[in-house]
Amino acid sequence: MREPKDGAGQPAKGTLTTDSYLEAVSQTKATVTASMVSEFREDIERLART
């Protein structure tokens, strides 16, 4: 899908671009701590069927 362009060939005002999404994602932070990941992996190892 092509993004809408204005008369100068630039993304139309208010148009979300790949850069818009990358900027938004770069401002997020992890919601799972390293400790939580470690505990989850331990549970998987302990509870997984073999």
N, C-alpha and C positions, 0 to 999 in steps of 0.2 A: 504494500500500500504506500503510495506516495504522500508526503506531507504537503498541505496546501502552501503555495508560495504567494508572496505579495508581488507588486509590480516590479520590484528590484531583484526578484529571484530569491529573496530571503524567506524563511518560514513566516507564515502569516501570524500577525499578533494574536496571542492567546492560544496558539497551536502548541501542543505538547510534542516535543522532539525527543530523540534518543538522548540528547544531552540533558533535557529536562528530567528524564527518568534517572539517568546516571547521577545527576546532582541530588535528587531526592534520596536515592538509595545510599549515596555516600554519607548522608546525614543520619542514617539509622544506626542503632546500636544493637548488639546481641541481646537476646532475651533469655538465653540459656548460658549459664556460667560454665567454666571449664570443669568445676567440681560436679555439676549436674550431669555433664556429658560423661565424666568418669564413672559416676554412680550408675548411669544407664547402661554403659558398656559392661560393667561388672554384673548387673542384673541379667543382661543378655547371656553372658558366659555362664552364669549360675543356672539360669532357667531354660536355656535352649535345649531342644531335643538333640540327642546325638545318635 
